[in-house]
Amino acid sequence: MPSLTAARAVEQSLREARERWTDADGSLDETAWGAWVRAVLANEWNASERDLNDLEQAARDGLLE
């Protein structure tokens, strides 16, 4: 389980990345954002490949923000 500090860092990073990869029309570049989410979660939380699918979906659903 990640520390509170690690959880907050990921939360902030996800929010910033969502803003960065959302265009003026409000469309999110899902491919770029999803790859970035997986990289951050693997790096910050040491998430296993097995857990990354569920965590990526949670991020897409807004549960990690």
Distance bins in CASP14 RR format, pairs under 12 A and 6 or more apart:
PFRMAT RR
TARGET T0000
AUTHOR 0000-0000-0000
RMODE 2
METHOD distances of the structure
MODEL  1
1 7 0 0 0 0 1 0 0 0 0 0 0
1 45 0 0 0 0 1 0 0 0 0 0 0
1 46 0 0 0 0 0 1 0 0 0 0 0
1 47 0 0 0 0 0 1 0 0 0 0 0
1 51 0 0 0 0 0 1 0 0 0 0 0
2 8 0 0 0 0 1 0 0 0 0 0 0
2 9 0 0 0 0 1 0 0 0 0 0 0
2 10 1 0 0 1 0 0 0 0 0 0 0
2 11 0 0 0 0 0 1 0 0 0 0 0
2 40 0 0 0 0 0 1 0 0 0 0 0
2 41 0 0 0 0 1 0 0 0 0 0 0
2 42 0 0 0 0 0 1 0 0 0 0 0
2 43 0 0 0 0 0 1 0 0 0 0 0
2 44 1 0 0 1 0 0 0 0 0 0 0
2 45 1 0 1 0 0 0 0 0 0 0 0
2 46 0 0 0 0 1 0 0 0 0 0 0
2 47 0 0 0 0 1 0 0 0 0 0 0
2 51 0 0 0 0 0 1 0 0 0 0 0
2 55 0 0 0 0 0 1 0 0 0 0 0
2 64 0 0 0 0 0 1 0 0 0 0 0
3 9 0 0 0 0 1 0 0 0 0 0 0
3 10 0 0 0 0 0 1 0 0 0 0 0
3 44 0 0 0 0 1 0 0 0 0 0 0
3 45 0 0 0 0 1 0 0 0 0 0 0
3 46 0 0 0 0 0 1 0 0 0 0 0
4 10 0 0 0 0 0 1 0 0 0 0 0
4 11 0 0 0 0 0 1 0 0 0 0 0
5 11 0 0 0 0 0 1 0 0 0 0 0
5 12 0 0 0 0 0 1 0 0 0 0 0
5 44 0 0 0 0 1 0 0 0 0 0 0
5 45 0 0 0 0 0 1 0 0 0 0 0
6 12 0 0 0 0 0 1 0 0 0 0 0
6 13 0 0 0 0 0 1 0 0 0 0 0
6 40 0 0 0 0 0 1 0 0 0 0 0
6 41 0 0 0 0 0 1 0 0 0 0 0
6 43 0 0 0 0 0 1 0 0 0 0 0
6 44 1 0 1 0 0 0 0 0 0 0 0
6 45 1 0 0 1 0 0 0 0 0 0 0
6 46 0 0 0 0 1 0 0 0 0 0 0
6 47 0 0 0 0 0 1 0 0 0 0 0
6 64 0 0 0 0 0 1 0 0 0 0 0
7 13 0 0 0 0 0 1 0 0 0 0 0
7 14 0 0 0 0 0 1 0 0 0 0 0
7 40 0 0 0 0 0 1 0 0 0 0 0
7 41 0 0 0 0 0 1 0 0 0 0 0
7 44 0 0 0 0 1 0 0 0 0 0 0
7 45 0 0 0 0 1 0 0 0 0 0 0
7 55 0 0 0 0 0 1 0 0 0 0 0
7 63 0 0 0 0 0 1 0 0 0 0 0
7 64 0 0 0 0 1 0 0 0 0 0 0
7 65 0 0 0 0 0 1 0 0 0 0 0
8 14 0 0 0 0 0 1 0 0 0 0 0
8 15 0 0 0 0 0 1 0 0 0 0 0
8 44 0 0 0 0 0 1 0 0 0 0 0
8 64 0 0 0 0 0 1 0 0 0 0 0
8 65 0 0 0 0 0 1 0 0 0 0 0
9 15 0 0 0 0 0 1 0 0 0 0 0
9 16 0 0 0 0 0 1 0 0 0 0 0
9 40 0 0 0 0 1 0 0 0 0 0 0
9 41 0 0 0 0 0 1 0 0 0 0 0
9 43 0 0 0 0 0 1 0 0 0 0 0
9 44 1 0 0 1 0 0 0 0 0 0 0
9 45 0 0 0 0 1 0 0 0 0 0 0
9 64 0 0 0 0 0 1 0 0 0 0 0
10 16 0 0 0 0 0 1 0 0 0 0 0
10 17 0 0 0 0 0 1 0 0 0 0 0
10 36 0 0 0 0 0 1 0 0 0 0 0
10 37 0 0 0 0 1 0 0 0 0 0 0
10 38 0 0 0 0 0 1 0 0 0 0 0
10 39 0 0 0 0 0 1 0 0 0 0 0
10 40 1 0 0 1 0 0 0 0 0 0 0
10 41 1 0 0 1 0 0 0 0 0 0 0
10 42 0 0 0 0 0 1 0 0 0 0 0
10 43 0 0 0 0 1 0 0 0 0 0 0
10 44 1 0 1 0 0 0 0 0 0 0 0
10 45 1 0 0 1 0 0 0 0 0 0 0
10 46 0 0 0 0 0 1 0 0 0 0 0
10 47 0 0 0 0 0 1 0 0 0 0 0
10 55 0 0 0 0 1 0 0 0 0 0 0
10 58 0 0 0 0 0 1 0 0 0 0 0
10 59 0 0 0 0 1 0 0 0 0 0 0
10 62 0 0 0 0 0 1 0 0 0 0 0
10 63 0 0 0 0 0 1 0 0 0 0 0
10 64 1 0 0 1 0 0 0 0 0 0 0
10 65 0 0 0 0 1 0 0 0 0 0 0
11 17 0 0 0 0 0 1 0 0 0 0 0
11 18 0 0 0 0 0 1 0 0 0 0 0
11 37 0 0 0 0 0 1 0 0 0 0 0
11 40 0 0 0 0 0 1 0 0 0 0 0
11 41 0 0 0 0 0 1 0 0 0 0 0
11 44 0 0 0 0 0 1 0 0 0 0 0
11 45 0 0 0 0 0 1 0 0 0 0 0
11 58 0 0 0 0 0 1 0 0 0 0 0
11 59 0 0 0 0 1 0 0 0 0 0 0
11 62 0 0 0 0 1 0 0 0 0 0 0
11 63 0 0 0 0 0 1 0 0 0 0 0
11 64 1 0 0 1 0 0 0 0 0 0 0
11 65 1 0 1 0 0 0 0 0 0 0 0
12 18 0 0 0 0 0 1 0 0 0 0 0
12 19 0 0 0 0 0 1 0 0 0 0 0
12 40 0 0 0 0 0 1 0 0 0 0 0
12 44 0 0 0 0 0 1 0 0 0 0 0
12 64 0 0 0 0 0 1 0 0 0 0 0
12 65 0 0 0 0 1 0 0 0 0 0 0
13 19 0 0 0 0 0 1 0 0 0 0 0
13 20 0 0 0 0 0 1 0 0 0 0 0
13 33 0 0 0 0 0 1 0 0 0 0 0
13 36 0 0 0 0 1 0 0 0 0 0 0
13 37 0 0 0 0 1 0 0 0 0 0 0
13 39 0 0 0 0 0 1 0 0 0 0 0
13 40 1 0 1 0 0 0 0 0 0 0 0
13 41 0 0 0 0 1 0 0 0 0 0 0
13 43 0 0 0 0 0 1 0 0 0 0 0
13 44 1 0 0 1 0 0 0 0 0 0 0
13 45 0 0 0 0 0 1 0 0 0 0 0
13 59 0 0 0 0 0 1 0 0 0 0 0
13 64 0 0 0 0 1 0 0 0 0 0 0
13 65 0 0 0 0 1 0 0 0 0 0 0
14 20 0 0 0 0 0 1 0 0 0 0 0
14 21 0 0 0 0 0 1 0 0 0 0 0
14 28 0 0 0 0 0 1 0 0 0 0 0
14 33 0 0 0 0 1 0 0 0 0 0 0
14 34 0 0 0 0 0 1 0 0 0 0 0
14 36 0 0 0 0 1 0 0 0 0 0 0
14 37 1 0 0 1 0 0 0 0 0 0 0
14 38 0 0 0 0 0 1 0 0 0 0 0
14 39 0 0 0 0 0 1 0 0 0 0 0
14 40 1 0 0 1 0 0 0 0 0 0 0
14 41 0 0 0 0 1 0 0 0 0 0 0
14 44 0 0 0 0 0 1 0 0 0 0 0
14 45 0 0 0 0 0 1 0 0 0 0 0
14 55 0 0 0 0 0 1 0 0 0 0 0
14 56 0 0 0 0 0 1 0 0 0 0 0
14 58 0 0 0 0 0 1 0 0 0 0 0
14 59 1 0 1 0 0 0 0 0 0 0 0
14 60 0 0 0 0 0 1 0 0 0 0 0
14 61 0 0 0 0 0 1 0 0 0 0 0
14 62 1 0 0 1 0 0 0 0 0 0 0
14 63 0 0 0 0 0 1 0 0 0 0 0
14 64 1 0 1 0 0 0 0 0 0 0 0
14 65 1 0 1 0 0 0 0 0 0 0 0
15 21 0 0 0 0 0 1 0 0 0 0 0
15 22 0 0 0 0 0 1 0 0 0 0 0
15 33 0 0 0 0 0 1 0 0 0 0 0
15 37 0 0 0 0 0 1 0 0 0 0 0
15 40 0 0 0 0 0 1 0 0 0 0 0
15 59 0 0 0 0 0 1 0 0 0 0 0
15 62 0 0 0 0 1 0 0 0 0 0 0
15 64 0 0 0 0 1 0 0 0 0 0 0
15 65 1 0 1 0 0 0 0 0 0 0 0
16 22 0 0 0 0 0 1 0 0 0 0 0
16 33 0 0 0 0 0 1 0 0 0 0 0
16 36 0 0 0 0 0 1 0 0 0 0 0
16 37 0 0 0 0 0 1 0 0 0 0 0
16 40 0 0 0 0 0 1 0 0 0 0 0
16 65 0 0 0 0 0 1 0 0 0 0 0
17 28 0 0 0 0 1 0 0 0 0 0 0
17 29 0 0 0 0 1 0 0 0 0 0 0
17 30 0 0 0 0 0 1 0 0 0 0 0
17 32 0 0 0 0 1 0 0 0 0 0 0
17 33 1 0 0 1 0 0 0 0 0 0 0
17 34 0 0 0 0 1 0 0 0 0 0 0
17 35 0 0 0 0 0 1 0 0 0 0 0
17 36 1 0 1 0 0 0 0 0 0 0 0
17 37 1 0 0 1 0 0 0 0 0 0 0
17 38 0 0 0 0 0 1 0 0 0 0 0
17 39 0 0 0 0 0 1 0 0 0 0 0
17 40 1 0 0 1 0 0 0 0 0 0 0
17 41 0 0 0 0 0 1 0 0 0 0 0
17 59 0 0 0 0 1 0 0 0 0 0 0
17 64 0 0 0 0 0 1 0 0 0 0 0
17 65 0 0 0 0 0 1 0 0 0 0 0
18 26 0 0 0 0 0 1 0 0 0 0 0
18 27 0 0 0 0 0 1 0 0 0 0 0
18 28 1 0 0 1 0 0 0 0 0 0 0
18 29 0 0 0 0 1 0 0 0 0 0 0
18 30 0 0 0 0 0 1 0 0 0 0 0
18 32 0 0 0 0 0 1 0 0 0 0 0
18 33 1 0 0 1 0 0 0 0 0 0 0
18 34 0 0 0 0 0 1 0 0 0 0 0
18 36 0 0 0 0 1 0 0 0 0 0 0
18 37 0 0 0 0 1 0 0 0 0 0 0
18 40 0 0 0 0 0 1 0 0 0 0 0
18 59 0 0 0 0 1 0 0 0 0 0 0
18 60 0 0 0 0 1 0 0 0 0 0 0
18 62 0 0 0 0 1 0 0 0 0 0 0
18 64 0 0 0 0 0 1 0 0 0 0 0
18 65 1 0 0 1 0 0 0 0 0 0 0
19 26 0 0 0 0 0 1 0 0 0 0 0
19 28 0 0 0 0 1 0 0 0 0 0 0
19 29 0 0 0 0 0 1 0 0 0 0 0
19 33 0 0 0 0 0 1 0 0 0 0 0
19 65 0 0 0 0 0 1 0 0 0 0 0
20 28 0 0 0 0 1 0 0 0 0 0 0
20 29 0 0 0 0 1 0 0 0 0 0 0
20 32 0 0 0 0 1 0 0 0 0 0 0
20 33 0 0 0 0 1 0 0 0 0 0 0
20 36 0 0 0 0 1 0 0 0 0 0 0
21 27 0 0 0 0 1 0 0 0 0 0 0
21 28 1 0 1 0 0 0 0 0 0 0 0
21 29 1 0 1 0 0 0 0 0 0 0 0
21 30 0 0 0 0 1 0 0 0 0 0 0
21 31 0 0 0 0 1 0 0 0 0 0 0
21 32 1 0 1 0 0 0 0 0 0 0 0
21 33 1 0 1 0 0 0 0 0 0 0 0
21 34 0 0 0 0 1 0 0 0 0 0 0
21 35 0 0 0 0 0 1 0 0 0 0 0
21 36 1 0 0 1 0 0 0 0 0 0 0
21 37 0 0 0 0 0 1 0 0 0 0 0
22 28 1 0 1 0 0 0 0 0 0 0 0
22 29 1 0 0 1 0 0 0 0 0 0 0
22 30 0 0 0 0 0 1 0 0 0 0 0
22 32 0 0 0 0 0 1 0 0 0 0 0
22 33 0 0 0 0 1 0 0 0 0 0 0
23 29 1 0 0 1 0 0 0 0 0 0 0
23 30 0 0 0 0 0 1 0 0 0 0 0
23 32 0 0 0 0 0 1 0 0 0 0 0
23 33 0 0 0 0 0 1 0 0 0 0 0
27 33 0 0 0 0 0 1 0 0 0 0 0
28 34 0 0 0 0 1 0 0 0 0 0 0
28 36 0 0 0 0 0 1 0 0 0 0 0
28 37 0 0 0 0 0 1 0 0 0 0 0
28 59 0 0 0 0 0 1 0 0 0 0 0
28 60 0 0 0 0 1 0 0 0 0 0 0
28 62 0 0 0 0 0 1 0 0 0 0 0
29 35 0 0 0 0 1 0 0 0 0 0 0
29 36 0 0 0 0 1 0 0 0 0 0 0
29 37 0 0 0 0 0 1 0 0 0 0 0
30 36 0 0 0 0 0 1 0 0 0 0 0
30 37 0 0 0 0 0 1 0 0 0 0 0
30 56 0 0 0 0 0 1 0 0 0 0 0
30 59 0 0 0 0 0 1 0 0 0 0 0
30 60 0 0 0 0 1 0 0 0 0 0 0
31 37 0 0 0 0 0 1 0 0 0 0 0
31 38 0 0 0 0 0 1 0 0 0 0 0
31 56 0 0 0 0 0 1 0 0 0 0 0
32 38 0 0 0 0 0 1 0 0 0 0 0
32 39 0 0 0 0 0 1 0 0 0 0 0
33 39 0 0 0 0 0 1 0 0 0 0 0
33 40 0 0 0 0 0 1 0 0 0 0 0
33 56 0 0 0 0 1 0 0 0 0 0 0
33 59 0 0 0 0 1 0 0 0 0 0 0
33 60 0 0 0 0 1 0 0 0 0 0 0
33 62 0 0 0 0 0 1 0 0 0 0 0
34 40 0 0 0 0 1 0 0 0 0 0 0
34 41 0 0 0 0 1 0 0 0 0 0 0
34 42 0 0 0 0 0 1 0 0 0 0 0
34 52 0 0 0 0 1 0 0 0 0 0 0
34 53 0 0 0 0 0 1 0 0 0 0 0
34 55 0 0 0 0 0 1 0 0 0 0 0
34 56 1 0 1 0 0 0 0 0 0 0 0
34 57 0 0 0 0 0 1 0 0 0 0 0
34 58 0 0 0 0 0 1 0 0 0 0 0
34 59 1 0 0 1 0 0 0 0 0 0 0
34 60 1 0 0 1 0 0 0 0 0 0 0
34 64 0 0 0 0 0 1 0 0 0 0 0
35 41 0 0 0 0 0 1 0 0 0 0 0
35 42 0 0 0 0 0 1 0 0 0 0 0
35 52 0 0 0 0 0 1 0 0 0 0 0
35 56 0 0 0 0 1 0 0 0 0 0 0
35 59 0 0 0 0 0 1 0 0 0 0 0
36 42 0 0 0 0 0 1 0 0 0 0 0
36 43 0 0 0 0 0 1 0 0 0 0 0
36 44 0 0 0 0 0 1 0 0 0 0 0
36 56 0 0 0 0 0 1 0 0 0 0 0
36 59 0 0 0 0 1 0 0 0 0 0 0
37 43 0 0 0 0 0 1 0 0 0 0 0
37 44 0 0 0 0 0 1 0 0 0 0 0
37 45 0 0 0 0 0 1 0 0 0 0 0
37 47 0 0 0 0 0 1 0 0 0 0 0
37 52 0 0 0 0 1 0 0 0 0 0 0
37 53 0 0 0 0 0 1 0 0 0 0 0
37 54 0 0 0 0 0 1 0 0 0 0 0
37 55 1 0 0 1 0 0 0 0 0 0 0
37 56 1 0 1 0 0 0 0 0 0 0 0
37 57 0 0 0 0 1 0 0 0 0 0 0
37 58 0 0 0 0 1 0 0 0 0 0 0
37 59 1 0 1 0 0 0 0 0 0 0 0
37 60 1 0 0 1 0 0 0 0 0 0 0
37 61 0 0 0 0 0 1 0 0 0 0 0
37 62 0 0 0 0 0 1 0 0 0 0 0
37 63 0 0 0 0 0 1 0 0 0 0 0
37 64 0 0 0 0 1 0 0 0 0 0 0
37 65 0 0 0 0 0 1 0 0 0 0 0
38 44 0 0 0 0 0 1 0 0 0 0 0
38 45 0 0 0 0 0 1 0 0 0 0 0
38 47 0 0 0 0 1 0 0 0 0 0 0
38 48 0 0 0 0 0 1 0 0 0 0 0
38 49 0 0 0 0 1 0 0 0 0 0 0
38 51 0 0 0 0 0 1 0 0 0 0 0
38 52 1 0 1 0 0 0 0 0 0 0 0
38 53 0 0 0 0 1 0 0 0 0 0 0
38 54 0 0 0 0 0 1 0 0 0 0 0
38 55 1 0 0 1 0 0 0 0 0 0 0
38 56 1 0 1 0 0 0 0 0 0 0 0
38 57 0 0 0 0 0 1 0 0 0 0 0
38 58 0 0 0 0 0 1 0 0 0 0 0
38 59 0 0 0 0 1 0 0 0 0 0 0
38 60 0 0 0 0 0 1 0 0 0 0 0
39 45 0 0 0 0 0 1 0 0 0 0 0
39 47 0 0 0 0 0 1 0 0 0 0 0
39 52 0 0 0 0 1 0 0 0 0 0 0
39 55 0 0 0 0 0 1 0 0 0 0 0
39 56 0 0 0 0 0 1 0 0 0 0 0
39 59 0 0 0 0 0 1 0 0 0 0 0
40 46 0 0 0 0 0 1 0 0 0 0 0
40 47 0 0 0 0 1 0 0 0 0 0 0
40 52 0 0 0 0 0 1 0 0 0 0 0
40 55 0 0 0 0 1 0 0 0 0 0 0
40 56 0 0 0 0 0 1 0 0 0 0 0
40 59 0 0 0 0 1 0 0 0 0 0 0
40 64 0 0 0 0 1 0 0 0 0 0 0
41 47 1 0 1 0 0 0 0 0 0 0 0
41 48 0 0 0 0 1 0 0 0 0 0 0
41 49 0 0 0 0 0 1 0 0 0 0 0
41 51 0 0 0 0 1 0 0 0 0 0 0
41 52 1 0 0 1 0 0 0 0 0 0 0
41 53 0 0 0 0 0 1 0 0 0 0 0
41 54 0 0 0 0 0 1 0 0 0 0 0
41 55 1 0 1 0 0 0 0 0 0 0 0
41 56 1 0 0 1 0 0 0 0 0 0 0
41 57 0 0 0 0 0 1 0 0 0 0 0
41 58 0 0 0 0 1 0 0 0 0 0 0
41 59 1 0 0 1 0 0 0 0 0 0 0
41 64 0 0 0 0 1 0 0 0 0 0 0
42 48 0 0 0 0 1 0 0 0 0 0 0
42 49 1 0 0 1 0 0 0 0 0 0 0
42 50 0 0 0 0 0 1 0 0 0 0 0
42 51 0 0 0 0 1 0 0 0 0 0 0
42 52 1 0 0 1 0 0 0 0 0 0 0
42 53 0 0 0 0 0 1 0 0 0 0 0
42 55 0 0 0 0 1 0 0 0 0 0 0
42 56 0 0 0 0 0 1 0 0 0 0 0
43 52 0 0 0 0 0 1 0 0 0 0 0
44 55 0 0 0 0 0 1 0 0 0 0 0
44 64 0 0 0 0 0 1 0 0 0 0 0
45 51 0 0 0 0 1 0 0 0 0 0 0
45 52 0 0 0 0 1 0 0 0 0 0 0
45 55 1 0 0 1 0 0 0 0 0 0 0
45 56 0 0 0 0 0 1 0 0 0 0 0
45 58 0 0 0 0 0 1 0 0 0 0 0
45 59 0 0 0 0 0 1 0 0 0 0 0
45 64 0 0 0 0 1 0 0 0 0 0 0
46 52 0 0 0 0 0 1 0 0 0 0 0
46 55 0 0 0 0 0 1 0 0 0 0 0
47 53 0 0 0 0 1 0 0 0 0 0 0
47 54 0 0 0 0 1 0 0 0 0 0 0
47 55 1 0 1 0 0 0 0 0 0 0 0
47 56 0 0 0 0 1 0 0 0 0 0 0
47 58 0 0 0 0 0 1 0 0 0 0 0
47 59 0 0 0 0 0 1 0 0 0 0 0
47 64 0 0 0 0 0 1 0 0 0 0 0
48 54 0 0 0 0 0 1 0 0 0 0 0
48 55 0 0 0 0 1 0 0 0 0 0 0
49 55 0 0 0 0 0 1 0 0 0 0 0
49 56 0 0 0 0 0 1 0 0 0 0 0
50 56 0 0 0 0 0 1 0 0 0 0 0
51 57 0 0 0 0 0 1 0 0 0 0 0
51 58 0 0 0 0 0 1 0 0 0 0 0
52 58 0 0 0 0 0 1 0 0 0 0 0
52 59 0 0 0 0 0 1 0 0 0 0 0
53 59 0 0 0 0 0 1 0 0 0 0 0
53 60 0 0 0 0 0 1 0 0 0 0 0
54 60 0 0 0 0 0 1 0 0 0 0 0
54 61 0 0 0 0 0 1 0 0 0 0 0
54 63 0 0 0 0 0 1 0 0 0 0 0
54 64 0 0 0 0 0 1 0 0 0 0 0
55 61 0 0 0 0 0 1 0 0 0 0 0
55 62 0 0 0 0 0 1 0 0 0 0 0
55 63 0 0 0 0 1 0 0 0 0 0 0
55 64 1 0 0 1 0 0 0 0 0 0 0
56 62 0 0 0 0 0 1 0 0 0 0 0
56 63 0 0 0 0 0 1 0 0 0 0 0
56 64 0 0 0 0 1 0 0 0 0 0 0
57 63 0 0 0 0 1 0 0 0 0 0 0
57 64 0 0 0 0 1 0 0 0 0 0 0
58 64 1 0 1 0 0 0 0 0 0 0 0
58 65 0 0 0 0 1 0 0 0 0 0 0
59 65 1 0 0 1 0 0 0 0 0 0 0
END
